[in-house]
Amino acid sequence: MSDSGAHETPRDTDMDLAQRIAWYCLLALVFLIPVVMGNLSAFGVSEPLFYDMFDGPKLFVLRALASVALAAWAWHIATRGGKIRFTPVDALIVAFLAWVTLSALFSIHVPTSILGKYRRYEGLLTFATYAAVYFLTLQFADRPSRIRRIAQALFWAGVVVSSLAVLQWMGADPTTWGQLTFETNRAFATYGNPDLLAGFLLFPLFVTLGLALTTESPWWRGAYWAGAILNSLALIASFVRGAWIGAVVGLILFAVLVWRHRPRLGVVDWTFSGAGILAVVVAILSSLSSSSEVTNFGSRLSSIAETNTGSAKTRFEIWDAALAAIRERPVFGYGPDTFRLIFPRFKPVEYVRDAGYLSVIDNAHNYPLQLAAGIGLPGLALLYGVFAWAAVRSGRVLFKRSEGGGALLFAGFWVAAAAYITHLMFGLSVIGSSVFLWIAIAVVLSPTARSKTVQPLRALGQAVGAAAVVAALVVVGYQGVQLYADHLFIRTLYVAGPERAALAEQAVKLSPNNDTYLSEIGLIHSDNFYALADAAMAAKQQGDPAALEAARANAKLSFDLAEAAIKSAIAFTPQEYDNYVFLAGLYSTAGDALGSADYYRKTIEISERGLELAPNGPGLIFQIGYAMNRLGDSKGAIERLNRARAMDPAYVEPGIALADLYHERKQDDLALSVLREIDAVSPDRPDVTSRMQALEAALAQ
């Protein structure tokens, strides 16, 4: 993988075995993190390998390769000595990590703050891993040839990811997916979400442009230009407005740097740049025929200015909730990566109506607000201080006028970091993208880094090196166990009966700090209970006492398992709102099927506990109304059911329960009015239609 560089061919002959291991692990990390995922259906593997198909495998690669690289580097330094490279910015990074540690210790949920939220993972350990990757990059990015190798690894990763993205846009995706939560043919590649893909693409786009303008070989120059064009098309195909804004900022900065450094531009450059502009224009024009406002470039672009509709409106509502959370706990925050746990408490009722009662938010979609809510305003200031200091320290060198364009490879990393930070004002930070921000910071600081020569530790050298290797093996083993637990967890979707719960329980044993796994055990037992509850209610309707008693006995066994599992999940993560909804629904169904009014009282009790976490939680308000009706408090039930309906008119169940209540009270006109309101918002519901027809027939008599 060599393009001969601008003046220097990459050489690794001056490194010993330990250094080579560290260096190649770093290169492998750069290439593999964007590429890996847990869906291999394109290669004939019919089922996903992991429940978290995207971030889980990327996390394994990040931590495993970073720990091995760091251990190998430590072995070399401990046994042979060498140079340690550093910059003044490093001290601020250490201060930032210390603050994140304090925030995690004072967190509302320490396990989440240390490990990170499942499928996000940006807790203390991940920030420490980012810093380790930054440190390793700074050690090895000590010459242009090595920086070029890092850039080339990123280029090839960008080619793979962008190729899949373009295929998805064209409707020729070789990978089989389940139901997607976003628009058809919108690119997401190996990231699982267009927003996450778009953030990553900013790095290969600008770094590849830097490669193209600092490469002598016309063949490689053309290849890099082609890669940049492919990245651009994939970025368009993601239809992510925040990334487009970041790309525009990046293009302006890159144009200024090109003007400052005056690279020699030849036929290849003019030809490919012209072809790239043409390809982008054609792609944009072809999207204008799309009937979707999201995948139509014109509609998507114009929606940037529309802040009172669609996702822009809900984004502002999320930001309002984040600001309210920050005001309440501005110093240490609530702990790294805890936004999902605190958002229900602060979400405005407008968000429930606009996004729907089922909407789950685990990220502020604005990195400064996400950080401030998690690690407090001092933590935010420290991290953005790192970004600013690195930008200024390296920018003084990069923006000096020169001839020949040799500095443009550094410029590619600098601009990519600036574009990504801009994107983070509207997007999400995930490991598959943010690790490249830390790599880019190390690269742009490398020309200003100083070094200190250290001597080997002599007799202690091998012992220290061995300790580092053991630590790396522990990290790799731990991450491997977590990945295997996730493999067991995905299997719960493809089996039935006792084996399903057994697999979930095994996953919990391997990964006891994963609250999602804990909740799933409760849901599995709940599914079993609901099926048996239906049998019990059918026996009750049939008037068969013996069958009813047997059905209730079977249902009670599953109920006890479900109740215990969900209570265990609540005990582990008391701030997780969804578990209260699960348990309240379980109690309501138990009251219907098992014939005891005590369960309805438990519904109200657990719902009120949950509403302390989420005052604007229509799911629990509905459960309270349902239980009140069963306990004979129809006035209280009507008030609660109407409140739940008002929060989210598209939430059908409270309306159906209210219509049934009115029917029981012989108020069929009110019942029919409620059903018609539901039908206007959510048409083609068979259960609503059948009730409407029955009431209309009754009122016509």
N, C-alpha and C positions, 0 to 999 in steps of 0.2 A: 504494500500500500504506500507507494512513494511517487510523488510527482516531480521529484528532484528539487523542489523548493525554489526559493528565489536565488539563493547562492549556496545552499548547504544541504547535503544529503544526510538524512537521519542515521546516526550511528549509536549502537548500544554496546559497543565492544569495551567501553571504559567502565562498565558496571559488572559487579560480581553477581553471583546467583541470587542472593537475597534482594539486591536492588532490581534485578530483572523481574523477579516475581512481583515485587511491589509495582514496578512500572507497567508491566503487562496487565496486572489486575486493574490498575487505574484506567488503562485504555479499554479493557473489556467492560468495565463499569460504564464508561461513556457510551459505548456502542449498545450494550445489552439492555440497560435500563429503559430506553424508549421502545425497544423492540419486543421484549418479553411480555407475554400475557398467558392466561390460562385456558384460552379457547383454541384448540388445534383442529377444529373440524375441517379446515382446508387441507389437512394432512390425513384425513380419514378417522380422526378420533371423534366419536359421535357425541360424547358427553363432556362438558367443561371439567377441567381438572380441579378447579377451586371455586368456592362460592364467591370470593372476591377475585374475579378473573383478572383484574388489572393492577391495582395498587399493591395487592399482596405479593405477587411474584416480583414486582419492581422493588418492593421493600426488601425481599430476600436477597436479590442481587446487590442492592445498595449496601446493606449491612454486611453481607458475607464477604464481598470483594473488598470493601473498605477496611474491614477488620483484618483480613489476610494481608492486604497491602501494608497496613500500618504495622502489623507484627513483623513482616519481612524487613521493612525499613528499620524498625527498632532493633532487630537482630543485627543488621549491618552496622548500625551506629554503635551498639553495645559491644560488638566483637571486633570491629575494625576501626571505629571512629569515622570521622568525616565532617562534612559541612552541614550546618543547620541554617536554613534560610529563614529570615523573618522580616517583618515590616512593623512600623509603629501601630498600624491598624490592628495587629494581632491582639494587642492589649485590650482594645475595645471589644473584640470578639470574646475574649476571656471574661470580661466584665458582663457582657450580654449573657453568656452561658451561666454565670454565677447568679444573675438575676432570674433567669428562667428556672434555675434550681430552687431558688427561694419561692418563686411563684407556685411551682409544683408542690412544694412542701405545705404551702398555705392554701392549696387548692380545695375546691368544694368536693372534688373526687380525685384523690391522689393517683390511683392506678391509671385513670384516663390521662391525667396530666403527664405522667411518666411515659406511658406506652403510646399515647395518642388514641384518638377515637378510631374504632374499627372502620376500615376503608378510607381513612384519612391519615392517621398515624403521625401527625405532626406534633408529637409531645416532646418532652425533654430529651429522650434518647435520639430522636430524629435530628433535633437541633445539634446535639453533640456529634452525630454522624456527619451532618453538613460541615461542621467545623473541622472534623477529621479529614474529609475529602478536600476542603480548602487547603489545609496544612500539607497534605500529600501533593496536591497540585503545585503549590508554591515550591516544594522541595524539588520537583522534577522539571518544572517549567523554567529551567535556568538557561535555556538556549533556544534559538528560533526553530531548530529542527524538531525538538520535542514538542514545542507549542504547535507546530505544524502537524505532528502526529495526533495530538489531541483533537485538533480541528478536523483532521481527516476521519477519525473515528466518529465524530459527531456528524460529519457529512454523510457517511455511509448509513448511519442510523436514520438520518433525515430522509435519505432516498427510500429506505425500506418503509418507513412510516408514511411518508407522503404518497408513495405508490399505492399503498392500501387505501389511503384516504381518497385519492382520485378515483380508484376503482369503485369505492362505495358511492361516490358522487355520481358516477356513470351508471350505477345500478348493476355493476358486475362484481360485487363483493364475493370472493371465493370462500369466505367464512360464513357459517350458518349461525344466526343469532335468534334469540327469542324475541318477544315483543319489546320494541324500543320505546323509550319515554320521550323521544324527540322526533322531528319530522323525517319522513322517508328520504333517503339519499343524502342526508346531511352527514358529512364526514365526521368520524370519531376515531377511526383507525385502531391502534393498540391502546388507546387511553380510555375508551368506554364512554366518553362524553365529549361533545364538540368543544366545550369551554376548556377542558383540560388539554385536548389535542392542540388547540390554537395557541395556548401559552407555550407549549414546547416548541412549536414550529418557528417561533421568533428566534430561537437560538441557531438552528441550522441555516435559516435563511440568511442572516447577516454574517455568520461565521463563514459560510460557503462563499458569499460575495467577497469576503476578505481573502479567502483562498484563491478565488478566480483572479483577483487583481495583483496577487503576489507570486504567481506561478509562471515559470518560463516556458514550460512545455505547452504548445498550442493545443495538443490533444487533451491534456489535463485541464487546461484553461477552459476549453469548450465543455468538458464534463462537469466542471464546477458550475459554470453558467447554467447548464441544463438542470443540475441539481437545485440551484436557486429558483429557477422557473418552476420546477416541480413543487418546491416548498410553497411558492406563491400561490399556485393553483390549489394546493391543499388548504392553505389558509383561507382562500376565498370560499372553498367548499365547506368549511366549518361554519360559516355565517355567524361568527362571533364578533360582535361590534367592538368590544373592549380590546380584543387583539388587533382588529383593524386600526383602531386609534393608536395602539402601541406601534404597529408597523409603520404608520405614517410618520410618527415621531422619529422612529428609527431611520426611515429613509431620508428624512431631512437632515438628521445628524450625520448619516453616512455620506450624503452628498457634500456636506460641508467639509468632512474629513478628506474626501476624494479631492475636493478643490484645494485643500491645504497641502496635500502631499503629491499632487500632480503625477499620478502613475502614468506609465506609457501605455496608451490604449491603441490596440491594433484592430485588424479586420475581424478577428474572432470576437473581441469585446463588442464592437459596434453591431456585428451580425447577431450575436446572441442577445444583447440588450434589446435590440429592435424586435427580435423574435419573442422575447419575454414580454415586452409591452403588448405586442400583438396577441399573444396567447391570453394574457390577462384581460384584454379588451373583449376578445371573443368569448371568454368564460363569463364575463360580466353580462354581455349582451345575451348569451344563451340562457342565463338565469332569469332574464326579464320576462320570459314566457311562463314562468312558474306561477301557479295560482296561489301558492302559499306565500303569506307575507314574510315568512322567515327565510325561505330559500329563494326569494326574489331579491336580488342585490339592491335594486332601486328602493323597494319597500323597506328592506332591512336598514339601508343607509339612512333613509329619511326618518326612520323611527328613533334614531339617536336623539333627535330634538323633541320627541314626544315623551314627556315625563309623566303624563297623567293616564296612560293606558298600558296594558300588557305587562310584560316583565319589568319594564322600567318603573312602573308604578309600584309593583311589589318589592322591587329592589330598594326604593326609597323607604318603604315601610320596614324592611329588614334593617336598614341603616338607622332608622329611628329607634328600633328596639335595641340595637347595639349601643347607640349613644346613651340610652336610658340605663343600660347595664353598666357602661363605663362610669357614668355619673355616680352610681351607687358604690362602686368599688374601684376607684381610679388608680390606686397605688400598686397592689399586687395582682389585681384582676381576679378572675375566678379560677385561673389555672390554665395552662396550655391546652388547647384543643377541646375545651369544654363548651363551645358555643351551642352545640345541640342541647346540652343540659340546661342552659340558662335561657335560651330563646323563648320557650313556651311561656315563661314568667313575664316577659317583657313585650311579647308580640301584641300589636294593636288589633282591635276587633276588625279594623278595615282589612288587615292582612288575611284574616280568616275568610272574609267574604270574597276577597279578590283572588286568593290563591287556593281556597278550598280547605275544608277542615282536615283533610288527610295530608296536607303539605308538611313535609318534614325538612327542616333547615338545620344543617350542621356547619354552615359557614356563612359569614357575613357578606360574601361577594365583594369585599373591599378589604384588602390586606391590612392597611393601617387600623381599621376598626376591628378586624378579627384579632389582631395582635393586642390592641389596647384592652379589649374585653377579656382576653385570655391572660396576658402577662402584665397588664397595667400600662399606664402612660410612661413610666420610666423604662420599661422593657421596650416599648415602641421607640422611644427616643434613642436607646442604645443601638437597636438594630438599624434604624434609618440613619443613625450617626455613622455606622459602619459603611452603609451604602454611599453616603455623601462624602465621607473622608476618602474612600477608595476612588470615587469618581473624580474628586478634585485632585488628589495626589497623582493619579494616572493621567487625568485630562491635561495637566500642565505639560506633560511630555507629548501626548498624542496630538494635541492641537497646534503644536509648533509647526510652522511651514517647513516642508522639506521637498526634495525632488526625487522621483523614482517610485514612490508609493510603498516602500518596504515596510512601513509601520501599519499598513492597512489590515494586516492579519490581526494585530492587536486591536485595531479599531473595530473589527468585526465583533470581537468579544465585548468590547466596551459598549458598542451600540446595541448589541443583543441584550445586555444587562439593562440598559436604559429603557429599551422597548418593553422588556418583560416587567420591569418595575411599574411602568405606565399601565400595562395591561392589568397588573394586580390591583390597581385602583378600582377595577370593575369585576375582577375575576377571582379565582381560587388558587391558593398555593397548595400544590401537591408534590410529593417526593419525585415523581417522574419528570417534573419540570424544574422545581426550585433548586434541586441539586446542581443544575447547570448554571444557575445564578451564582452559586458559591464557587464553582469552577471558574466562571468568567471573571469574578472578582480576583481570584488568585492569579489568573493569567495576566490581567491588566496591571496588577501590582508587581508582577515578577521583575520588570526592568528596574524598579526602584528598590528591590529587596536587598538587604544586607545579609552577610553570612558570618557565622562564627564556627571556627574549627574546633572540634572536640576530640579528645583522645579516647581510645577504647577503654573499657572498664576492666581490662586485664582479667583477673581471676573471676570477677563477678560478671563478666561480659556474657558468657554463655548462659549463666543462670538467669540474668535479666532477659536475654533474648528468648530463652525457653519459656519464661513466664509470659512474655508477650505472645508467643505462639499458642500456649495453652489458653490464654484469654481469647484469642481469635477463634480457636476451635470451639470454645464455649459459646461464643456469639453465633458462629455458623450452626452449631448443633441446636441452639435455642431457636433460631429462625427457621431451621429445617423442621423442628417439631411443630412450630406454629403453622407452617405451610401444610404439613401433613394433617394437622387438626382441621384446617380449612378444607382439605380434600375430603375428610370424613364428613364434614358439615354439608358439602354440596351433595353428597350421596343421600342425605335425608330427603332430597327432592325426588329421588328415583326409586325409592323402596317404600314399602307399606308395612303395617303391622308393627309388632314389637321391635323389629330390627331398626325401624326409623328412630324410635326413641333411644335405642341402645347406641346408635351411631352418634346422635347428638350428645348423649352423656359421655361417650368416649372423647368427643371433641372438647367438652368442658374439662375433662380430666387433664388433657394435654394443654389446654389453654384456659386456665381457670379465671383469668382476668378479662375474658371476653364476654361482656354483658349481653351481646347479641346472641351468643350461643345459649346462655342461661335462659333468656327469654324464649328461644325457640323450643327448648324442652317443654316449657309451659304451654306453648301453642300446639305442639304435637299432641300432648295429653288433652288439651282443650278440644282439638279436632275429634279425637276419639270420644270424648264426653258428649260433644254436640250430636254426633251420630247416634249414640245410645240414648241421649235425651229425646231425640225425635221418635225413637222407638217407644220410649216411655209415654210420651204424649199421645202417640197413636193408640197405644193400649188403653190409655185413659179415655180417649174418644170412643173406642170400641166397647167400653164398659166391661172389660175383662180384668177383674181384680187380681187373679193369679198372674196373668201376664204382666200387669202393671207392677206388681211387687217384684217380680223377677227382673224386669227391665230397670226399675229404679235401683235395685241392688247392684246390677252391673254398672249402671251409670255412676253410682256413688263412688265406686272404686276408681274410675277414671277421673271423676271430679276431684277426689282427694289428691291424686297425683298431680293434676293440673294446678290446683290451689297451692300445694306445697312448692311446686317449681316456680310459679310466678311470684309467690311471696319471697322465695330465695333470691330471685332476680331483683326484686324491690329492695331487699335487705342489702344487696351488694351495691346497687346504684339507686339510692333513694330519689335521685333527681330525674330519673328517666320517666317522663310523662306517660309514654305508651303503655308501660306495664300496668299502670293504674286503670287504663282503659280496658286492657285485656282482662284484668281481674274483676272489674265491675261488670263487664259483659258476661263473664263466667258465673258470677253470683246471680245475675238476672235470669239467665237460662236455668240455673239450678233451682231458683224459686219456681219457675214454670214447670220444670220436669220432676223435681223431687218433692214438691208439695209442702214446703215449709216457708212461712213468711219471714223467718229469720234471715234467709238469704237476701231478701229485698232490703232489709235493714243493713246488711253488710254491704250491699250495693251502694246505698247512700253514704255509708261511713267511708268506704274506700274512695268513692268519687269526690267527697269533700276534701279528703287528704290530697288527692290529685289536683283539685282546683286551686289549692294553695300554691302549686307549682305553675299552673296554667289557668289564670282566672278567665281567660277567653278560650276555654276548651269546650266546644259544643258537644264533643263526644261524651264527656262525663256529665254535662248538664242534661243531655238526653237520657242517660242512664238513670239519673236521679228522678227525672220526670216519669220514666217508665216504672221505676220502683214505687214511687208515690202513688201512681194510679193503682198498682197491684195491692197497695196497702190501704186503699180506700180514700186517699187524699186527692180527689180529682181536681180541686181548685189549685193546689200546689203543682199538680202534674201539668195542668194546662199552662200555667205560668212558665214552668221550666221548658216544656216542649216548644212553646212559642219563642222563648229566648234562644233556644238552640237553632230553630229555623231562621230566625232573624240574623244570626251570626253568619250562616251560610245557607242561602236559599236553595242551593243545589244539593244540600244534605237531605236526602229523601226520607230516611228512617224516622226522624222526629215528626215529620208531617204525616206519615202513615200511621204512627202511633196516636197522634192527635186526632186524626180522622176516625180511627177505631174507637177512641175514647168518646168523641162526640156521638158516634153511632150508638154506643152503649148507653149514653144519656138521652137517647131518642131525639138528638139534634142533628137529623140527617142533612138538613140544609147547610149547616155549618160544616159538617163532614164533607159534603160534596164540594163546597167552596174551597176547602183546603186541598182536596184531591185535584181540583182543576188548576190551582196554583202550582202544585207539584208537576202536573202534566205539562204546563206551559214552560217550566224550567228544564224538566227532564222527561221528554216525551218517550213514548214506546216502552214504558215500563209495564209488563204484563200484570204485575200485582196491583198497580195503580189503576190500570184500565179495567180490570175485573171488578174492583171495588166501585169505581165510578159507574159502571154499567148497572151493577146491582142497586146502587142508591138511586140512580135515575129512574130505574124501573119501579122502585118502591115509592118514590115521590110522585110518579105519574099516576099511580092508582088512586 
